[in-house]
Amino acid sequence: MKMRKKSDLPQKTCQTCGLPFAWRKKWAKDWENVRYCSDRCRRERQKRPGSTTG
């Protein structure tokens, strides 16, 4: 498999921190549902009062 530059990978914006993050191989099967750049951002989102999950 040929290596790709990180700038060539798809990107999304994290819903918690607002920073852009790039596709990772571990997200390949579920990329459409990835919303957070890290576990920390996912946990922080759940801690916020009035946040909706799902």
N, C-alpha and C positions, 0 to 999 in steps of 0.2 A: 504494500500500500504506500502510495506516495505521500510525503509529508505536506501539510498545508500550512500556510502562514496563518497566524491567529487573526489577522485582519481580514482574512477571507472567510472566516467562519460566521455563521449567523449570530446575531446579537439580539438581546432583549434588554429592557430596563427593569430593574428590581422594583417591586411594588412597595417595599418598605423604605429602602435607603435612596432610591432614585438613580443609582449608578448603573451604567451599562455593564453587562456581563456576556461572555461568549459561550457558545455551545461547548459541551463537554461530552466525551464518549459515554460516560455513565448515564447521561440524559438522553441518549439516542432514541430509545424506545418511547420516551414520554416527553419529548421536547415541547409538544403543544401545551402541556399542562404545567410546565415549569414556570413559576412566577417570582421566585426569590433567588438571589445570588448565592446564598449560603444558609446553613442551618441556623445561624445566629439571627439572620433577618427573618426567617420563618418563625422562630420562637418569639422574637420581638413583636411580630405582627399579631400573634395569638395573645400576647400580654396586654395589648392596647385596649382600653375600655371602649365599648361600643363597636368593636370591629366585628365584621361578619366572617364566618368561616364557611368554606365550601366553595 
